[in-house]
Amino acid sequence: MSITTSRRRLAAAVLLAAPLFLAACSSGGDDQAAPKPTDAGTCPTTPVDVVVSVDQWGDIVSELGGACANVTTLLASSSVDPHDYEPSPADAAKFEGARLVVVNGGHYDEWATKLAAGSAPDAPVVDASKVGGGDEHAEPNPHFWYQPAAVTGVADAVTARLTELAPDAKAYFADRRRAFADSLGEYNRLIASIKASATGKKYAATESVFDYMAATVGLVNETPQGYQNATSNEADPSPADLDAFLGLLRNKGVDVLIYNTQTEGSVPQQLRSAAEAAGVPVVEVTETVAPGAESFEAWQVDQLTSLAKALGVTG
């Protein structure tokens, strides 16, 4: 069974294990939580109906739209894998009447794009894979929410579209966009701090979900290529590929192991155990917004704080 496939079969178990999962993936205290934009206030016009495919973007869109957007996020649970989600007729109905659609793109949530085309053909679509300066064809790594440029690009594109759809709320949306930028202050500070102090340090990862952020802060990916190819193709790594990865960790060939806690199975656990035995710090990340996270920003700040600590970055 491939690592990715095993995650997709975890749905029911994750729901039951939510409290334990939250404890595992939350490494920062309340003082690390990034604030959400200020109170939404009163909308000066009719709110815009918006449908978002996944919660990584749904949380951001809700912050940007405030009281002037009625946001429906189709997948807002860590127990459901967007890659192979099979939408129901009820999901299609949620698109009816939508005036704006926001998707991740990059073959991550094609089902949402298809539903939008069928049920809301006139609604403009903001595609995260196309607004961040990245490559929308960057399969098998469509985790664009870990790309700061994509976060900014989506925020700008959503604000622009909302303003076009509800021009009487132009000033309101501009205020929400500024508030969102302010709420990213600690996120941006941590990125800059890690990049300044840890550029060139090496990492390996059980999956590619964090790769965009790792590249942004200047880390070098030393994950064995055979292992990367296997997991990208949803296949089990060969014994030789796994041995190469385990040897890398045992020999402390990397400064940190990035560990996706939403992956089950013996392979990632073997890698974690090898890292811990060798004294290689393990940084836990998640693909979807961590249960209990106050906001997208708080989720990201929590993980970046853990990364900074693991790499010995202070200040």
C-alpha positions in Angstrom: 0.0 0.0 0.0 1.4 3.4 -0.9 1.8 6.0 1.8 -0.6 8.4 0.1 -3.2 5.7 -0.4 -2.9 4.7 3.2 -3.7 8.3 4.3 -6.8 8.2 2.1 -8.1 5.2 4.0 -7.7 6.9 7.3 -10.9 8.9 7.3 -12.9 7.3 10.0 -9.9 6.7 12.2 -8.8 10.3 12.1 -12.2 11.5 13.3 -12.0 9.2 16.3 -8.5 10.3 17.0 -9.0 14.0 16.6 -8.0 15.0 20.2 -4.8 13.0 20.1 -4.0 14.3 16.6 -4.4 17.9 17.8 -2.1 17.4 20.7 0.5 15.8 18.3 0.5 18.6 15.7 0.1 21.6 17.9 3.5 22.6 19.2 3.0 26.3 20.0 1.3 28.0 22.8 -1.4 30.7 22.7 1.3 33.4 22.3 2.1 31.9 18.9 -1.4 32.2 17.5 -1.7 34.7 14.7 -4.6 37.0 15.1 -7.5 36.9 12.6 -8.5 40.1 10.9 -10.6 42.4 13.0 -14.3 42.0 13.5 -16.2 41.6 10.2 -18.6 44.4 11.0 -21.6 45.2 8.9 -21.6 44.6 5.1 -22.8 47.7 3.2 -24.3 45.6 0.4 -25.7 42.2 -0.4 -23.0 39.5 0.5 -21.4 37.5 -2.3 -22.0 33.8 -2.3 -18.7 32.0 -2.6 -17.9 28.3 -2.9 -14.4 27.1 -2.0 -13.1 23.5 -2.6 -10.9 23.0 0.5 -10.4 24.5 3.9 -6.7 25.5 3.3 -8.2 28.3 1.1 -11.7 28.4 2.7 -10.4 29.9 5.9 -8.5 32.7 4.0 -11.5 33.5 1.8 -13.7 33.8 4.9 -11.3 36.3 6.4 -11.1 38.3 3.2 -14.9 38.3 2.6 -16.0 38.9 6.2 -19.7 39.9 6.5 -19.8 40.6 2.7 -19.3 37.0 1.7 -21.3 33.8 2.4 -18.5 31.2 2.1 -19.2 27.5 1.7 -16.2 25.2 2.0 -16.9 21.8 0.6 -14.0 19.9 2.3 -13.4 21.3 5.8 -12.2 18.2 7.5 -8.8 16.6 7.9 -10.4 13.2 7.5 -11.2 13.6 3.8 -8.5 13.5 1.1 -9.2 16.0 -1.6 -7.1 14.1 -4.2 -9.7 11.4 -4.9 -12.8 12.9 -3.3 -16.0 11.8 -5.0 -18.6 14.6 -4.7 -22.3 13.9 -4.2 -25.3 15.6 -5.8 -25.6 17.7 -2.7 -22.1 19.0 -3.4 -23.1 20.0 -6.9 -26.1 21.8 -5.5 -23.9 23.9 -3.3 -22.4 25.5 -6.4 -25.8 26.6 -7.7 -26.1 30.3 -7.3 -22.4 30.7 -6.5 -21.0 34.0 -7.8 -17.4 33.2 -7.1 -15.5 29.8 -6.9 -12.1 29.3 -5.4 -10.1 26.1 -6.1 -6.6 24.9 -5.4 -5.9 23.5 -8.9 -2.9 21.6 -10.0 -5.0 18.4 -10.3 -5.6 18.5 -6.6 -9.4 19.1 -6.7 -10.4 18.6 -10.3 -13.8 17.5 -9.1 -14.5 21.0 -7.8 -13.6 22.6 -11.1 -15.9 20.2 -12.9 -18.8 20.9 -10.5 -18.3 24.6 -10.9 -18.4 24.3 -14.7 -21.6 22.4 -14.5 -23.5 24.1 -11.7 -22.0 27.7 -11.7 -20.8 28.2 -15.3 -20.9 32.0 -15.1 -19.0 32.3 -11.8 -15.4 33.5 -12.1 -12.9 30.9 -10.7 -9.8 31.8 -8.6 -7.3 29.0 -9.1 -4.4 29.0 -6.6 -2.2 27.1 -9.0 -2.3 30.0 -11.4 -2.0 33.1 -9.3 1.1 32.5 -7.2 3.7 32.6 -9.9 4.2 28.8 -9.6 3.6 26.1 -12.1 0.0 24.9 -12.2 1.3 21.7 -13.8 3.6 21.0 -10.9 2.1 17.6 -10.2 2.7 15.6 -8.0 3.1 18.6 -5.6 0.0 20.7 -5.8 0.3 21.9 -2.1 0.2 25.6 -3.1 -1.0 26.9 0.3 2.6 26.2 1.5 3.8 28.7 -1.1 3.7 32.2 0.3 3.5 33.8 -3.1 0.3 31.7 -3.8 -1.2 32.8 -0.4 -0.7 36.4 -1.4 -1.8 35.8 -5.0 -5.0 34.1 -3.9 -5.7 36.9 -1.4 -5.3 39.6 -4.1 -7.3 37.7 -6.7 -10.2 37.0 -4.3 -10.3 40.6 -3.1 -10.3 41.8 -6.7 -13.1 39.5 -7.7 -15.2 40.3 -4.6 -14.8 44.0 -5.4 -15.9 43.4 -9.0 -19.0 41.5 -7.8 -19.9 43.9 -5.0 -18.5 47.3 -5.9 -20.4 49.0 -3.1 -18.2 47.1 -0.7 -14.9 48.1 -2.3 -13.7 50.0 0.8 -14.8 47.1 3.0 -12.9 44.5 1.0 -9.8 46.8 1.0 -10.0 47.0 4.7 -10.3 43.2 5.0 -7.3 42.7 2.7 -5.2 45.0 4.8 -6.3 43.2 8.0 -5.3 39.9 6.5 -1.9 41.2 5.5 -1.5 42.4 9.1 -2.4 39.0 10.4 0.4 37.4 8.3 3.0 39.5 10.2 4.3 36.7 12.4 4.1 34.2 9.5 6.3 36.5 7.3 8.7 37.3 10.2 9.3 33.6 10.9 9.9 32.9 7.2 12.4 35.7 6.9 14.1 34.7 10.2 14.5 31.0 9.2 15.8 32.0 5.8 18.3 34.4 7.2 19.7 31.9 9.7 19.2 28.5 8.1 19.6 28.8 4.4 21.5 25.8 3.1 20.5 23.5 5.9 19.3 20.1 4.8 16.0 18.3 5.3 14.2 15.2 4.3 10.5 14.6 4.2 8.1 11.7 4.5 5.9 13.4 1.9 6.2 16.5 -0.3 3.5 18.6 1.3 5.9 21.1 2.9 8.4 21.3 0.0 7.3 24.7 -1.2 7.8 26.3 2.2 11.1 24.5 2.8 12.4 25.9 -0.5 11.1 29.4 0.5 13.2 29.4 3.7 16.2 28.1 1.8 16.4 24.5 2.9 17.9 21.9 0.7 15.9 18.7 0.0 18.0 15.6 0.6 15.1 13.1 0.5 16.4 10.2 -1.6 15.1 10.6 -5.2 13.9 7.0 -5.4 11.8 7.5 -2.3 10.4 10.8 -3.7 9.5 9.2 -7.0 7.7 6.3 -5.3 5.6 8.4 -3.0 4.8 10.8 -5.9 3.5 7.9 -7.9 1.5 6.6 -4.9 3.7 3.5 -4.7 5.6 1.9 -1.9 9.3 2.8 -1.9 11.6 -0.1 -2.8 13.6 -1.7 0.0 16.7 0.0 -1.5 15.0 3.4 -1.5 13.8 2.9 2.1 17.3 1.8 3.2 18.8 4.8 1.6 16.4 7.1 3.5 17.1 5.2 6.8 20.8 5.4 6.2 20.6 9.2 5.6 18.9 9.6 8.9 21.1 7.3 10.9 24.1 9.1 9.6 22.6 12.5 10.4 22.8 13.5 6.8 20.0 16.1 7.3 19.3 18.7 9.9 15.6 18.0 10.2 12.9 15.4 9.2 9.6 16.9 8.0 6.9 14.4 9.1 3.3 14.5 7.8 1.2 13.4 10.7 -1.7 12.6 8.4 0.1 9.7 6.9 -0.3 6.3 8.5 1.7 3.1 8.0 4.9 1.5 9.0 7.2 3.3 6.5 6.9 6.8 7.9 7.0 5.5 11.4 10.3 3.7 10.6 11.7 6.9 9.3 10.6 8.9 12.3 12.0 6.3 14.7 15.4 6.4 12.8 15.5 10.2 13.0 14.7 10.2 16.7 17.3 7.5 17.4 19.9 9.5 15.6 19.0 12.8 17.2 17.6 14.4 14.1 14.8 16.8 15.0 11.3 15.9 13.7 9.0 18.7 12.7 5.3 17.7 12.4 3.2 19.2 9.6 -0.2 18.5 8.2 -1.7 18.7 4.7 -5.0 20.1 5.8 -5.7 22.8 8.4 -4.9 21.3 11.8 -8.0 20.5 13.9 -8.6 23.3 16.4 -6.4 25.9 14.6 -7.8 29.4 15.0 -6.9 30.4 11.5 -4.8 29.5 8.5 -2.2 31.9 9.8 -2.1 30.3 13.3 -1.7 26.9 11.7 1.2 28.0 9.6 2.9 30.0 12.4 2.7 26.9 14.7 4.5 24.8 12.2 7.1 27.5 11.3 7.8 28.0 15.0 8.5 24.3 15.4 10.8 24.4 12.3 12.7 27.4 13.7 13.2 25.6 17.0 14.4 22.4 15.3 16.9 24.4 13.2 18.2 26.4 16.2 16.8 29.7 14.8 16.2 32.3 17.5 14.7 35.7 17.4 
